[in-house]
Amino acid sequence: MPALNAARMLRQTYNEVMAQGIVDEVILVDDGSRDSTAAIASELEHLTLHVHKRKLVVTEPIKKYVTGWPSQQERISLS
């Protein structure tokens, strides 16, 4: 489960996921939050926490695997 500055909603989201009864463990990736996301996550049972020290940009590595991804020029012209 990705998280960025999610402290306000993390417990509620975690509880809703676990209440489904189909998840044994949540893997949470904190993408450089500046709030207490990691601290709250570390208190939750059945949760594995991975923390990135800085926000990682995902779109650049992914775009080479996705066909039809607009180029930088196409993205500029769409705005």
C-alpha positions as CSV (number, residue, x, y, z in Angstrom):
1,M,0.0,0.0,0.0
2,P,1.6,3.3,-1.0
3,A,1.6,6.1,1.5
4,L,2.8,9.8,1.3
5,N,1.8,12.0,4.2
6,A,-1.0,9.6,5.1
7,A,-0.9,9.9,8.9
8,R,-4.4,11.4,9.1
9,M,-6.1,8.5,7.3
10,L,-3.7,5.6,7.8
11,R,-5.4,3.9,10.7
12,Q,-8.8,4.1,9.1
13,T,-7.5,2.8,5.8
14,Y,-5.6,0.0,7.5
15,N,-8.6,-1.0,9.5
16,E,-10.9,-1.1,6.4
17,V,-8.4,-3.3,4.5
18,M,-8.0,-5.7,7.4
19,A,-11.7,-5.9,8.0
20,Q,-12.2,-7.4,4.6
21,G,-10.8,-10.7,6.0
22,I,-8.8,-11.5,2.9
23,V,-5.5,-9.8,3.8
24,D,-3.1,-11.4,6.3
25,E,-0.5,-8.6,6.0
26,V,-0.2,-5.1,4.7
27,I,3.0,-4.0,3.1
28,L,3.2,-0.2,3.3
29,V,5.7,1.8,1.3
30,D,6.2,5.3,2.8
31,D,7.5,7.4,0.0
32,G,9.2,10.1,2.0
33,S,6.4,11.4,4.2
34,R,7.0,14.5,6.3
35,D,4.3,13.6,8.8
36,S,4.0,10.8,11.3
37,T,3.0,8.1,8.7
38,A,5.9,5.9,9.5
39,A,5.5,6.2,13.2
40,I,1.8,5.2,13.0
41,A,2.5,2.4,10.6
42,S,5.2,0.9,12.9
43,E,2.5,0.6,15.7
44,L,0.1,-1.5,13.5
45,E,0.1,-5.3,13.7
46,H,0.5,-7.4,10.6
47,L,2.2,-4.6,8.7
48,T,5.6,-4.5,7.1
49,L,6.9,-1.0,6.6
50,H,9.4,0.2,3.9
51,V,10.4,3.8,4.1
52,H,12.0,5.8,1.3
53,K,14.0,8.6,2.7
54,R,13.0,10.8,-0.3
55,K,10.0,10.7,-2.6
56,L,10.7,8.5,-5.6
57,V,9.3,9.4,-9.0
58,V,7.7,6.3,-10.5
59,T,6.6,7.5,-13.9
60,E,10.0,7.7,-15.6
61,P,11.0,4.1,-15.0
62,I,7.6,2.8,-15.8
63,K,7.0,4.6,-19.1
64,K,9.6,2.6,-21.0
65,Y,7.4,-0.6,-20.3
66,V,4.1,1.0,-21.1
67,T,3.2,1.2,-24.8
68,G,1.5,4.4,-25.9
69,W,2.9,6.5,-23.0
70,P,3.0,10.1,-24.2
71,S,6.4,11.7,-24.7
72,Q,7.4,14.8,-22.8
73,Q,6.5,16.9,-25.8
74,E,3.0,15.2,-26.1
75,R,2.4,15.8,-22.4
76,I,3.2,19.5,-22.8
77,S,0.9,19.9,-25.8
78,L,-1.9,18.2,-23.9
79,S,-1.8,20.7,-21.0
